[in-house]
Amino acid sequence: MKKIALFAALSTAALSAPTVLAQAPKATSSAVSTNPSADKRIINFQGAPTGNLRTGPLTFTGSPLRATVSTLQITAPKAVLSAPAGVPIVEAKGKRTGEFSGPVSVSRGRLSAKGGSLTYSEASGTGVLKGNPSATFVPEDKKDGDTVTITAGQMSLDVDTNVSTSTGSVKLVSGDQTGRAEKLVFDEDRELAQLSGNPTLTRAAKANQKELVISGDEVRALTKNKTLYVRGGVKLVQGTITTTGDAVYYDDAKDVAYVTGNAVSVDSKSKVTLRAPKSGYLEQNTKLARVSVKNSSYAIPTAQFKLRGEK
């Protein structure tokens, strides 16, 4: 059984970078940044533009047009590079905006995404995909799980951190699992996903295994390890069994869920109710749809699920 991976929503095996780049045009010496982080955000185009080379905006076209920003590779039929109002484009390096019209394709490592348009800001180092965007994130090794596909209202890629954010009716599919939420944050380097905004994870029924639906206030998933941490108003529904609690740690490979904090399980068919003692937890075998009471304490390994910069 395969695990939720998340937009992902978005990590590393990219399109080949163009060998000849044109960044239209070079800034004056006073505008050139000495900040490596800022330099990383500069957008580079292949080919020469049309338009006023001093004031801008500049238009690039190609079949397709190619551009790069750090490890981000972009292709599209057309792009318009502009400066902030009142600033000549020759003095705006690091503050420019690139508007790509579609279809637009973006790649970064094992992530590939596409949409109807892309707006990239050098100031923020963020590119926003709109127009029915979708993304695919492939595992480093086939043994690491299924390819993840993501759709959302829009997708944002940060070139500074290799973190992508998807918002608006997010849907993530990985093997026999489907995740839904209003927001998805995916750290491509760690393969760590955070789902929020009424998140749910559904594992499809398979053979003798009944469908499993897990929901809560927040879902975090480690794609490669195939483990899941859900907290806040947790609910697991499988067949006639409904288990609730404050948090759950789910190991997809082992088909087991550990429910902690006011854990209660009710079987509507057998009318059996199981309650974990204050010092214990409930263990649910999701392969057999069976729940057992454990009297000892269980500590969810929450440190594994910390987001970048989170204490």
Backbone as numpy.savetxt, mean C-alpha at the origin, in Angstrom:
# Nx Ny Nz CAx CAy CAz Cx Cy Cz
-2.80 -21.92 2.08 -3.65 -20.72 2.08 -2.78 -19.49 2.08
-3.15 -18.56 1.30 -2.29 -17.38 1.11 -2.79 -16.23 1.93
-1.96 -15.26 2.16 -2.21 -14.19 3.09 -2.43 -12.86 2.41
-3.08 -12.02 3.10 -3.25 -10.66 2.59 -1.91 -9.99 2.44
-1.72 -9.36 1.40 -0.49 -8.65 1.25 -0.88 -7.23 1.05
-0.80 -6.67 1.36 -1.13 -5.46 0.88 -0.03 -4.96 0.33
-1.08 -2.44 -0.60 -0.91 -1.65 -1.93 -0.35 -1.54 -1.83
-0.54 -2.55 -1.02 -0.35 -2.06 -1.34 -0.38 -1.51 -1.65
-0.90 -1.38 -1.47 -0.58 -0.46 -2.07 -0.16 0.09 -2.31
2.62 -1.03 -3.10 3.33 -0.20 -3.94 4.82 -0.26 -3.60
6.81 -1.43 -4.34 8.22 -1.71 -3.91 9.23 -1.90 -5.02
9.86 -2.90 -5.73 11.19 -2.65 -6.35 11.54 -3.46 -7.65
11.46 -3.62 -8.98 12.00 -4.34 -10.14 11.61 -3.55 -11.34
12.07 -2.48 -11.63 11.46 -1.42 -12.39 11.68 -1.51 -13.87
11.03 -0.57 -14.57 11.31 -0.40 -15.99 12.73 0.08 -16.15
13.33 -0.25 -17.24 14.71 0.21 -17.44 14.74 1.72 -17.56
15.64 2.35 -16.84 15.72 3.82 -16.83 16.29 4.31 -18.14
15.78 5.45 -18.65 16.32 5.99 -19.89 17.76 6.43 -19.73
18.51 6.28 -20.79 19.93 6.60 -20.70 20.22 8.06 -20.97
19.30 8.74 -21.69 19.50 10.15 -21.98 18.34 10.91 -21.38
18.63 11.82 -20.47 17.59 12.54 -19.77 17.70 14.02 -20.03
16.53 14.66 -20.16 16.51 16.11 -20.31 15.66 16.69 -19.21
16.20 17.59 -18.39 15.42 18.18 -17.35 15.16 19.61 -17.66
14.43 20.04 -18.15 14.12 21.29 -18.73 13.90 22.37 -17.77
14.44 23.46 -18.02 15.85 23.53 -18.34 16.62 23.60 -17.05
17.96 23.73 -17.08 18.71 23.75 -15.83 18.44 25.03 -15.05
18.38 24.87 -13.72 18.13 26.04 -12.89 19.38 26.89 -12.78
19.19 28.15 -12.37 20.35 28.99 -12.14 21.11 28.47 -10.94
22.37 28.86 -10.79 23.21 28.33 -9.73 22.63 28.60 -8.36
21.92 29.72 -8.18 21.35 30.03 -6.88 20.18 29.14 -6.54
19.58 28.49 -7.58 18.41 27.65 -7.34 18.77 26.19 -7.18
19.99 25.80 -7.43 20.38 24.40 -7.34 20.47 23.97 -5.89
19.79 22.85 -5.58 19.75 22.39 -4.19 21.01 21.61 -3.84
21.43 21.76 -2.59 22.55 20.96 -2.08 22.04 19.93 -1.10
20.74 19.80 -0.99 20.11 18.84 -0.09 19.89 17.53 -0.84
20.55 16.43 -0.45 20.40 15.17 -1.16 18.96 14.70 -1.23
18.19 14.92 -0.14 16.79 14.51 -0.13 15.99 15.28 -1.16
16.27 16.59 -1.27 15.58 17.42 -2.25 15.99 17.03 -3.67
17.28 16.74 -3.88 17.76 16.34 -5.20 17.10 15.04 -5.65
16.79 14.16 -4.69 16.17 12.89 -4.99 14.78 13.07 -5.59
14.16 14.21 -5.31 12.80 14.47 -5.76 12.71 15.06 -7.16
13.86 15.45 -7.74 13.85 16.12 -9.04 13.39 15.18 -10.14
12.49 15.68 -10.97 11.97 14.89 -12.07 12.81 15.12 -13.33
13.14 14.04 -14.03 13.95 14.09 -15.24 13.18 13.48 -16.39
13.18 14.16 -17.53 12.47 13.69 -18.71 13.44 13.27 -19.81
13.01 12.33 -20.60 13.76 11.95 -21.79 13.21 12.75 -22.96
14.09 13.42 -23.68 13.64 14.19 -24.82 13.54 15.67 -24.53
13.39 16.46 -25.58 13.33 17.91 -25.48 11.88 18.38 -25.40
11.65 19.48 -24.65 10.29 19.99 -24.50 9.96 21.07 -25.53
8.69 21.44 -25.54 8.25 22.62 -26.28 7.70 23.62 -25.27
7.75 24.90 -25.59 7.29 25.92 -24.68 8.40 26.90 -24.39
8.11 27.91 -23.59 9.09 28.93 -23.23 10.07 28.35 -22.22
11.32 28.18 -22.63 12.30 27.51 -21.78 12.67 28.31 -20.53
12.34 29.58 -20.50 12.66 30.37 -19.32 11.49 30.45 -18.35
10.31 30.72 -18.86 9.16 30.92 -17.97 8.31 29.67 -17.79
8.30 28.79 -18.83 7.44 27.62 -18.77 5.99 28.04 -19.05
5.02 27.12 -18.96 5.23 25.69 -18.73 5.85 25.01 -19.94
6.38 23.79 -19.70 7.02 23.02 -20.76 6.23 21.75 -21.02
6.11 21.39 -22.28 5.34 20.21 -22.65 6.26 19.15 -23.23
6.14 17.94 -22.73 6.92 16.79 -23.22 5.95 15.78 -23.80
6.31 15.18 -24.92 5.50 14.13 -25.53 6.40 12.98 -25.98
5.79 11.82 -26.17 6.56 10.67 -26.62 5.65 9.49 -26.85
6.22 8.42 -27.40 5.44 7.22 -27.69 6.09 5.96 -27.12
6.21 5.81 -25.77 5.68 6.79 -24.82 6.76 7.75 -24.35
6.33 8.79 -23.66 7.23 9.68 -22.95 7.74 8.95 -21.71
9.04 9.12 -21.41 9.60 8.48 -20.21 10.19 9.53 -19.28
9.97 9.32 -17.98 10.52 10.22 -16.98 10.91 9.40 -15.76
11.85 9.92 -14.96 12.26 9.25 -13.73 12.31 10.25 -12.58
11.98 9.73 -11.40 12.14 10.47 -10.14 12.71 9.47 -9.15
13.99 9.62 -8.83 14.65 8.64 -7.96 14.46 7.26 -8.58
13.87 6.30 -7.85 13.67 4.95 -8.37 12.32 4.79 -9.06
11.56 5.86 -9.14 10.24 5.82 -9.76 10.37 6.01 -11.27
9.79 5.11 -12.03 9.82 5.17 -13.48 8.40 5.48 -13.99
8.28 6.47 -14.88 6.97 6.92 -15.34 6.93 6.90 -16.87
5.84 6.40 -17.44 5.61 6.49 -18.87 4.21 7.03 -19.11
4.06 7.85 -20.13 2.78 8.45 -20.49 2.90 9.08 -21.87
1.80 9.37 -22.53 1.88 10.03 -23.83 2.30 11.50 -23.73
1.96 12.16 -22.60 2.20 13.59 -22.51 2.40 14.02 -21.06
3.23 15.05 -20.84 3.41 15.64 -19.53 3.65 17.13 -19.66
3.15 17.89 -18.70 3.36 19.34 -18.67 4.07 19.68 -17.36
5.24 20.31 -17.48 6.03 20.70 -16.32 5.84 22.18 -16.08
5.42 22.55 -14.86 5.14 23.95 -14.57 5.77 24.37 -13.25
5.92 25.69 -13.09 6.50 26.28 -11.88 5.39 26.97 -11.10
5.64 27.29 -9.82 4.65 28.05 -9.06 4.36 29.38 -9.73
3.18 29.92 -9.51 2.79 31.18 -10.14 3.80 32.28 -9.83
4.21 32.99 -10.87 5.13 34.11 -10.69 6.59 33.75 -10.63
6.91 32.44 -10.71 8.30 31.99 -10.64 8.73 31.43 -12.00
9.79 31.97 -12.62 10.28 31.42 -13.89 10.70 29.96 -13.69
10.45 29.12 -14.65 10.75 27.70 -14.48 12.24 27.45 -14.33
13.10 28.35 -14.86 14.54 28.17 -14.73 14.99 28.37 -13.28
14.15 28.97 -12.45 14.49 29.20 -11.05 13.68 28.33 -10.09
12.93 27.38 -10.65 11.96 26.64 -9.83 12.34 25.19 -9.56
13.57 24.81 -9.86 13.97 23.42 -9.62 13.73 23.04 -8.16
13.03 21.94 -7.94 12.68 21.50 -6.59 11.30 21.97 -6.16
10.67 22.83 -6.99 9.34 23.35 -6.68 8.35 23.10 -7.82
8.79 22.40 -8.85 7.98 22.22 -10.04 6.93 21.12 -9.87
5.94 21.15 -10.75 4.89 20.14 -10.76 4.80 19.52 -12.15
4.74 18.20 -12.21 4.59 17.49 -13.47 3.20 16.90 -13.56
2.46 17.26 -14.60 1.11 16.72 -14.84 1.18 15.75 -16.02
1.03 14.46 -15.73 1.08 13.43 -16.76 -0.35 13.02 -17.13
-0.64 13.05 -18.44 -1.96 12.61 -18.89 -1.85 11.23 -19.49
-2.88 10.46 -19.33 -2.80 9.03 -19.51 -3.06 8.48 -20.89
-3.00 7.15 -20.92 -2.77 6.29 -19.74 -1.35 6.41 -19.19
-1.25 6.43 -17.86 0.03 6.59 -17.18 0.41 5.27 -16.51
1.69 4.89 -16.65 2.21 3.71 -15.97 3.37 4.12 -15.07
3.41 3.55 -13.88 4.45 3.86 -12.90 5.01 2.56 -12.37
6.32 2.50 -12.16 6.91 1.29 -11.59 8.00 1.67 -10.59
8.16 0.82 -9.61 9.21 1.00 -8.61 9.46 -0.37 -8.00
10.59 -0.96 -8.33 10.91 -2.27 -7.80 9.87 -3.29 -8.20
9.28 -3.91 -7.19 8.29 -4.96 -7.45 6.87 -4.43 -7.59
6.76 -3.10 -7.59 5.46 -2.46 -7.73 5.27 -1.90 -9.13
4.12 -2.13 -9.70 3.75 -1.48 -10.95 2.32 -0.97 -10.78
2.08 0.25 -11.27 0.77 0.86 -11.12 0.40 1.60 -12.39
-0.89 1.84 -12.55 -1.35 2.57 -13.73 -2.62 3.35 -13.38
-2.89 4.38 -14.19 -4.07 5.19 -13.96 -4.28 6.14 -15.13
-5.32 6.99 -15.01 -5.63 7.91 -16.08 -4.75 9.14 -16.07
-4.23 9.52 -14.88 -3.38 10.71 -14.78 -2.48 10.60 -13.57
-1.40 11.38 -13.58 -0.47 11.42 -12.45 -0.01 12.86 -12.25
-0.11 13.32 -11.01 0.41 14.64 -10.65 1.57 14.45 -9.69
2.75 14.91 -10.09 3.93 14.76 -9.24 4.44 16.12 -8.80
4.71 16.27 -7.49 5.22 17.51 -6.91 6.64 17.31 -6.42
7.59 18.10 -6.95 8.97 18.04 -6.46 9.06 18.55 -5.03
8.20 19.47 -4.65 8.24 20.04 -3.30 7.92 19.00 -2.24
6.93 18.16 -2.52 6.52 17.14 -1.54 7.16 15.78 -1.81
7.65 15.55 -3.02 8.19 14.25 -3.37 7.12 13.18 -3.50
5.92 13.61 -3.85 4.78 12.69 -3.91 4.12 12.74 -5.28
3.79 11.56 -5.81 3.05 11.45 -7.05 1.68 10.85 -6.77
0.63 11.47 -7.29 -0.74 11.01 -7.04 -1.36 10.51 -8.34
-1.74 9.23 -8.33 -2.40 8.60 -9.47 -3.91 8.70 -9.31
-4.60 9.13 -10.37 -6.05 9.18 -10.37 -6.57 8.56 -11.66
-7.89 8.46 -11.78 -8.46 7.89 -12.98 -8.44 6.37 -12.95
-9.22 5.78 -12.03 -9.30 4.32 -11.87 -7.92 3.68 -11.70
-7.15 4.15 -10.73 -5.80 3.58 -10.56 -5.83 2.15 -10.03
-4.84 1.39 -10.43 -4.67 0.02 -9.93 -3.18 -0.26 -9.81
-2.85 -1.22 -8.97 -1.44 -1.53 -8.75 -1.25 -3.03 -8.54
-0.05 -3.49 -8.84 0.32 -4.89 -8.64 1.65 -4.93 -7.91
1.70 -5.75 -6.87 2.94 -5.94 -6.12 3.26 -7.42 -6.11
4.43 -7.77 -6.65 4.78 -9.19 -6.76 5.74 -9.58 -5.64
5.62 -10.81 -5.13 6.53 -11.26 -4.07 7.94 -11.44 -4.62
8.90 -11.31 -3.73 10.30 -11.48 -4.14 10.56 -12.90 -4.62
9.84 -13.83 -4.00 9.97 -15.24 -4.35 8.58 -15.85 -4.37
8.32 -16.79 -5.26 7.01 -17.40 -5.33 6.59 -18.04 -4.01
7.58 -18.45 -3.21 7.28 -19.06 -1.91 6.78 -18.03 -0.91
6.94 -16.74 -1.23 6.55 -15.68 -0.30 5.09 -15.29 -0.43
4.33 -15.99 -1.27 2.91 -15.70 -1.37 2.47 -15.31 -2.76
1.22 -14.85 -2.85 0.62 -14.50 -4.13 0.90 -13.06 -4.52
0.75 -12.79 -5.80 0.78 -11.42 -6.28 -0.40 -10.67 -5.69
-0.18 -9.42 -5.30 -1.23 -8.59 -4.73 -1.71 -7.59 -5.77
-3.01 -7.47 -5.93 -3.57 -6.45 -6.81 -4.42 -5.49 -5.98
-4.33 -4.20 -6.30 -5.01 -3.17 -5.52 -5.73 -2.21 -6.45
-6.95 -1.85 -6.07 -7.67 -0.79 -6.76 -8.15 0.21 -5.71
-8.29 1.47 -6.10 -8.70 2.50 -5.15 -9.15 3.75 -5.91
-9.65 4.74 -5.18 -10.03 5.99 -5.80 -8.83 6.78 -6.27
-7.75 6.75 -5.46 -6.49 7.36 -5.86 -5.34 6.71 -5.11
-4.14 6.80 -5.68 -2.95 6.22 -5.09 -1.84 7.25 -5.05
-1.14 7.31 -3.93 -0.06 8.27 -3.74 1.23 7.53 -3.45
2.31 7.90 -4.17 3.61 7.27 -3.98 4.62 8.30 -3.48
5.29 7.99 -2.39 6.28 8.88 -1.78 7.67 8.41 -2.20
8.44 9.29 -2.87 9.77 8.88 -3.34 10.81 8.91 -2.23
10.53 9.60 -1.13 11.49 9.67 -0.02 11.52 8.40 0.81
10.37 7.74 0.93 10.25 6.62 1.88 9.87 5.29 1.27
9.54 5.24 -0.02 9.03 4.02 -0.63 7.77 3.53 0.07
6.95 4.49 0.48 5.66 4.20 1.08 4.57 4.67 0.12
3.57 3.84 -0.08 2.45 4.22 -0.94 1.17 4.25 -0.12
0.26 5.15 -0.52 -1.01 5.29 0.19 -2.15 5.27 -0.82
-3.13 4.40 -0.58 -4.31 4.31 -1.44 -5.53 4.71 -0.62
-6.43 5.47 -1.22 -7.63 5.92 -0.52 -8.85 5.81 -1.41
-10.01 5.65 -0.76 -11.28 5.61 -1.47 -11.64 4.24 -2.00
-12.51 3.53 -1.26 -12.99 2.21 -1.69 -11.83 1.29 -2.11
-10.88 1.15 -1.22 -9.70 0.32 -1.51 -10.07 -1.16 -1.49
-9.59 -1.87 -2.48 -9.78 -3.32 -2.55 -8.45 -3.97 -2.84
-8.08 -4.94 -2.01 -6.83 -5.66 -2.17 -7.12 -7.14 -2.29
-6.59 -7.76 -3.33 -6.82 -9.19 -3.55 -5.48 -9.90 -3.60
-5.36 -10.97 -2.79 -4.14 -11.78 -2.76 -4.55 -13.23 -2.60
-4.45 -13.99 -3.67 -4.85 -15.38 -3.59 -6.32 -15.51 -3.26
-6.64 -16.25 -2.20 -8.04 -16.45 -1.80 -8.49 -15.45 -0.75
-7.73 -14.37 -0.57 -8.07 -13.35 0.42 -8.35 -12.00 -0.24
-9.35 -11.31 0.29 -9.73 -10.00 -0.20 -9.85 -9.04 0.97
-9.12 -7.92 0.90 -9.20 -6.90 1.92 -9.90 -5.67 1.37
-10.72 -5.04 2.21 -11.43 -3.82 1.81 -11.29 -2.78 2.91
-11.13 -1.51 2.54 -11.00 -0.42 3.51 -11.11 0.90 2.77
-11.12 1.99 3.52 -11.12 3.32 2.91 -9.70 3.84 2.70
-8.74 3.26 3.44 -7.36 3.73 3.31 -6.38 2.57 3.49
-5.35 2.58 2.68 -4.30 1.57 2.76 -2.94 2.25 2.70
-2.11 2.02 3.69 -0.72 2.50 3.69 0.18 1.29 3.58
1.10 1.30 2.61 1.95 0.14 2.40 3.41 0.54 2.37
4.19 -0.02 3.27 5.63 0.19 3.30 6.25 -0.89 2.42
6.71 -0.49 1.25 7.19 -1.46 0.28 8.48 -2.15 0.72
9.32 -1.46 1.48 10.57 -2.06 1.93 10.33 -3.17 2.95
9.38 -2.95 3.86 9.09 -3.93 4.91 7.96 -4.88 4.55
7.24 -4.56 3.46 6.06 -5.32 3.06 5.04 -5.35 4.20
4.83 -4.18 4.78 3.91 -4.00 5.89 2.75 -3.13 5.44
1.53 -3.61 5.65 0.35 -2.88 5.22 -0.50 -2.48 6.42
-1.10 -1.29 6.31 -2.05 -0.82 7.31 -3.35 -0.46 6.61
-4.45 -1.11 7.03 -5.78 -0.84 6.49 -6.61 -0.16 7.56
-7.25 0.95 7.20 -8.10 1.65 8.16 -9.34 2.20 7.44
-10.35 2.58 8.21 -11.60 3.02 7.62 -12.49 1.83 7.31
-13.09 1.24 8.36 -13.96 0.07 8.22 -13.29 -1.09 7.47
-12.10 -1.48 7.91 -11.39 -2.55 7.18 -11.97 -3.93 7.46
-11.98 -4.76 6.42 -12.37 -6.17 6.56 -11.43 -7.02 5.72
-11.23 -8.25 6.17 -10.45 -9.23 5.41 -11.29 -10.49 5.28
-11.49 -10.93 4.05 -12.28 -12.13 3.79 -11.39 -13.20 3.17
-11.35 -14.35 3.82 -10.66 -15.50 3.25 -11.71 -16.41 2.67
-11.66 -16.68 1.39 -12.68 -17.46 0.71 -12.73 -18.89 1.22
-13.90 -19.49 1.14 -14.06 -20.89 1.51 -13.23 -21.75 0.57
-12.66 -22.81 1.13 -11.81 -23.69 0.32 -11.87 -25.09 0.89
-12.20 -26.07 0.03 -12.32 -27.46 0.45 -13.27 -27.53 1.65
-12.78 -28.02 2.80 -13.63 -28.12 3.98 -13.56 -26.88 4.87
-12.77 -25.89 4.47 -12.63 -24.68 5.26 -13.74 -23.69 4.92
-14.42 -23.21 5.94 -15.49 -22.25 5.74 -14.92 -20.84 5.55
-15.67 -20.00 4.88 -15.25 -18.62 4.69 -15.00 -17.95 6.03
-13.97 -17.13 6.10 -13.60 -16.41 7.32 -13.58 -14.92 7.02
-14.28 -14.14 7.86 -14.30 -12.69 7.71 -13.80 -12.07 9.01
-12.74 -11.25 8.92 -12.17 -10.58 10.09 -12.32 -9.08 9.91
-12.79 -8.40 10.95 -12.94 -6.95 10.88 -12.51 -6.32 12.21
-12.27 -5.02 12.19 -11.85 -4.30 13.38 -11.64 -2.84 13.03
-11.09 -2.07 13.97 -10.84 -0.66 13.71 -9.63 -0.46 12.80
-8.64 -1.35 12.92 -7.41 -1.23 12.13 -6.83 -2.61 11.88
-6.37 -2.81 10.65 -5.75 -4.08 10.27 -4.32 -3.79 9.82
-3.37 -4.57 10.35 -1.99 -4.49 9.89 -1.54 -5.89 9.45
-0.84 -5.94 8.33 -0.45 -7.24 7.78 0.99 -7.23 7.30
1.70 -8.29 7.64 3.04 -8.52 7.09 2.88 -9.54 5.97
3.04 -9.08 4.74 2.77 -9.92 3.59 3.65 -11.16 3.51
4.94 -10.96 3.67 5.86 -12.09 3.52 5.69 -13.12 4.61
5.47 -12.66 5.86 5.30 -13.59 6.98 3.91 -14.18 7.06
2.99 -13.60 6.28 1.61 -14.09 6.27 0.97 -14.03 7.66
1.20 -12.92 8.36 0.61 -12.72 9.67 -0.19 -11.42 9.68
-1.17 -11.37 10.59 -2.12 -10.27 10.63 -2.36 -9.84 12.08
-2.43 -8.52 12.29 -2.74 -7.97 13.60 -3.91 -7.01 13.44
-5.01 -7.30 14.13 -6.20 -6.46 14.07 -6.50 -5.99 15.49
-6.83 -4.70 15.61 -7.14 -4.18 16.94 -8.37 -3.28 16.90
-9.06 -3.24 18.04 -10.23 -2.38 18.19 -11.50 -3.00 17.66
-12.38 -3.45 18.55 -13.66 -4.00 18.13 -13.53 -5.15 17.16
-12.66 -6.08 17.48 -12.36 -7.19 16.57 -13.52 -8.18 16.50
-13.79 -8.64 15.28 -14.82 -9.66 15.08 -14.35 -10.66 14.03
-14.47 -11.94 14.35 -14.19 -13.02 13.41 -15.48 -13.80 13.19
-15.89 -13.92 11.94 -17.11 -14.67 11.62 -16.74 -15.82 10.71
-17.07 -17.03 11.14 -16.78 -18.22 10.34 -17.93 -19.21 10.53
-18.72 -19.39 9.50 -19.87 -20.26 9.63 -20.83 -19.73 10.69
-21.18 -20.56 11.65 -22.11 -20.17 12.71 -21.38 -19.59 13.93
-20.05 -19.48 13.83 -19.24 -19.00 14.96 -18.87 -17.54 14.77
-19.14 -16.75 15.83 -18.73 -15.34 15.85 -17.88 -15.12 17.10
-16.65 -14.68 16.89 -15.72 -14.46 17.99 -15.37 -12.98 18.03
-15.43 -12.37 19.21 -15.12 -10.96 19.36 -14.07 -10.75 20.44
-13.41 -9.60 20.39 -12.40 -9.27 21.38 -11.80 -7.90 21.10
-10.76 -7.57 21.85 -10.10 -6.27 21.66 -9.03 -6.31 20.56
-8.43 -7.49 20.38 -7.36 -7.62 19.39 -7.23 -9.08 18.96
-6.64 -9.28 17.79 -6.40 -10.65 17.31 -5.10 -10.69 16.52
-4.37 -11.78 16.72 -3.18 -12.07 15.92 -3.51 -13.31 15.13
-3.39 -13.20 13.80 -3.78 -14.31 12.94 -2.58 -14.77 12.12
-2.29 -16.07 12.22 -1.20 -16.68 11.46 -1.84 -17.51 10.35
-1.77 -16.99 9.15 -2.43 -17.64 8.02 -1.82 -19.01 7.71
-0.50 -19.11 7.82 0.18 -20.37 7.50 -0.22 -21.48 8.47
-0.48 -21.11 9.73 -0.84 -22.10 10.75 -2.35 -22.25 10.92
-3.13 -21.42 10.24 -4.59 -21.46 10.36 -5.05 -21.31 11.81
-4.50 -20.31 12.48 -4.88 -20.11 13.88 -4.97 -18.63 14.19
-5.98 -18.27 15.01 -6.18 -16.89 15.44 -6.16 -16.86 16.97
-5.45 -15.88 17.52 -5.37 -15.71 18.97 -6.12 -14.42 19.31
-7.25 -14.56 20.00 -8.11 -13.42 20.30 -7.93 -13.04 21.77
-7.57 -11.76 22.02 -7.30 -11.32 23.38 -8.19 -10.14 23.77
-8.31 -9.92 25.07 -9.06 -8.78 25.60 -10.56 -8.95 25.48
-11.21 -9.36 26.57 -12.67 -9.55 26.58 -13.13 -10.48 25.45
-12.39 -11.54 25.24 -12.68 -12.46 24.14 -13.88 -13.35 24.44
-14.83 -13.37 23.49 -16.04 -14.17 23.62 -16.33 -14.81 22.27
-16.73 -16.09 22.28 -17.09 -16.78 21.05 -18.47 -17.42 21.22
-19.34 -17.18 20.22 -20.70 -17.70 20.27 -20.98 -18.51 19.02
-21.50 -19.73 19.22 -21.91 -20.58 18.11 -23.43 -20.54 18.06
-23.97 -19.90 17.03 -25.42 -19.74 16.94 -26.16 -21.05 16.70
-25.45 -22.05 16.20 -26.08 -23.34 15.93 -26.13 -24.21 17.18
-25.00 -24.35 17.86 -24.94 -25.21 19.06 -25.36 -24.46 20.33
-25.46 -23.11 20.22 -25.80 -22.26 21.37 -24.72 -22.26 22.45
-23.51 -22.64 22.07 -22.39 -22.68 23.02 -21.68 -21.33 23.01
-21.43 -20.82 24.23 -20.69 -19.57 24.39 -19.42 -19.83 25.17
-18.29 -19.38 24.64 -17.00 -19.54 25.31 -16.46 -18.16 25.65
-15.96 -18.02 26.90 -15.39 -16.76 27.35 -13.98 -16.99 27.86
-13.08 -16.14 27.44 -11.71 -16.25 27.94 -11.63 -15.61 29.33
-10.91 -16.22 30.26 -10.71 -15.58 31.57 -9.90 -14.30 31.40
-9.92 -13.43 32.41 -9.20 -12.16 32.31 -7.72 -12.37 32.03
-7.18 -13.47 32.52 -5.75 -13.73 32.32 -5.48 -14.59 31.09
-6.53 -14.93 30.34 -6.36 -15.84 29.21 -6.80 -15.27 27.88
-7.04 -16.16 26.92 -7.42 -15.77 25.57 -8.17 -16.90 24.89
-8.70 -16.66 23.71 -9.34 -17.69 22.92 -8.47 -18.01 21.72
-8.36 -19.31 21.43 -7.60 -19.76 20.26 -8.58 -20.36 19.27
-8.59 -19.83 18.05 -9.53 -20.32 17.04 -8.77 -20.98 15.91
-9.04 -22.25 15.72 -8.48 -22.99 14.60 -9.34 -22.69 13.38
-8.84 -21.86 12.47 -9.64 -21.41 11.34 -9.74 -22.45 10.22
-8.97 -23.50 10.32 -9.08 -24.59 9.35 -10.24 -25.48 9.70
-10.43 -25.73 11.00 -11.49 -26.61 11.47 -12.68 -25.84 12.02
-12.56 -24.51 12.14 -13.61 -23.67 12.71 -13.95 -24.12 14.13
-12.91 -24.25 14.95 -13.08 -24.65 16.34 -12.40 -23.64 17.25
-13.04 -23.38 18.40 -12.52 -22.40 19.35 -12.26 -23.08 20.68
-11.14 -22.73 21.32 -10.82 -23.28 22.63 -10.39 -22.17 23.57
-10.63 -22.40 24.87 -10.29 -21.42 25.90 -8.89 -21.71 26.44
-8.07 -20.68 26.54 -6.73 -20.82 27.08 -6.63 -19.97 28.35
-6.13 -20.58 29.41 -6.06 -19.88 30.70 -4.80 -19.03 30.86
-3.77 -19.32 30.08 -2.54 -18.54 30.18 -2.66 -17.28 29.34
-1.77 -16.32 29.58 -1.82 -15.07 28.83 -1.15 -15.24 27.46
-1.53 -14.37 26.52 -0.91 -14.39 25.20 -0.57 -12.96 24.81
0.69 -12.73 24.47 1.14 -11.39 24.09 1.29 -11.31 22.57
0.47 -10.51 21.94 0.57 -10.33 20.50 1.88 -9.60 20.18
2.66 -10.08 19.21 3.95 -9.44 18.87 3.74 -8.16 18.08
3.19 -7.14 18.76 2.83 -5.88 18.09 4.03 -5.14 17.52
5.22 -5.35 18.09 6.42 -4.64 17.61 6.70 -4.95 16.14
6.33 -6.14 15.69 6.56 -6.52 14.30 5.73 -5.68 13.33
4.66 -5.11 13.83 3.71 -4.41 12.96 3.81 -2.89 13.04
4.87 -2.36 13.65 5.01 -0.93 13.77 5.34 -0.29 12.43
4.68 0.82 12.16 4.92 1.54 10.92 6.23 2.31 11.01
6.73 2.74 9.89 7.97 3.50 9.81 7.89 4.74 10.70
8.84 4.88 11.63 8.90 6.03 12.51 7.96 5.97 13.70
7.19 4.89 13.82 6.25 4.74 14.92 6.96 4.19 16.14
6.69 4.76 17.32 7.32 4.31 18.56 6.48 3.23 19.21
